[in-house]
Amino acid sequence: MFQKTLVLIKPDGIEKSLTGNIITKLSEAKLEIAACKCVRVSRELAESHYAHLSDKPFFQDLIKYIMGEYHKPKVMALVYFGEDALNKVRELAGATNPEESVADSIRGKYGRITTKGVYENVIHSSSDPEEAEREIKLWFEPREVIFDIYETKMDDVSETKLVWV
């Protein structure tokens, strides 16, 4: 089944110059990149992205982490598309906890847990199709994705703009 998934190369991955290594590893999945951009993550975007974790004690550290308060304030956001994309990317990424990741996975190779207990796991990947759609629509506007992956419509605004349905 063809799927879409959001991948974020997090601020620690950017600061450690791991972007090329991570994209090279992800190329093993033989998926197509449908969108890619660098983003300075706002508090609003961070809190929306991690809303499902808002009741966790580590939530504020997670928000600071993805906003780049511990590293460079930059994230590379990508949309991958292809056969079994979610499982392929999640397998290459490894377990969320870098210490539980397979050694040759992205997180196993490049991740760490700080002395404050923050998981610096260098990459995010969507967990399921519904979460992928929510995340992709949160991080990208339709015009930023090079082909139609979700239904769109023309919104009635002062400037003609394509928006997610």
Secondary structure, 3 states (H helix, E strand, C coil): CEEEEEEEECHHHHHCCCHHHHHHHHHHHCCEEEEEEEECCCHHHHHHHCHHHCCCCCHHHHHHHHHCCCCCCCEEEEEEEEECHHHHHHHHHCCCCHHHCCCCCHHHHHCEECCCCCEECCEEECCCHHHHHHHHHHHCCHHHCCCCCCCEEEECCCCCEEEEC
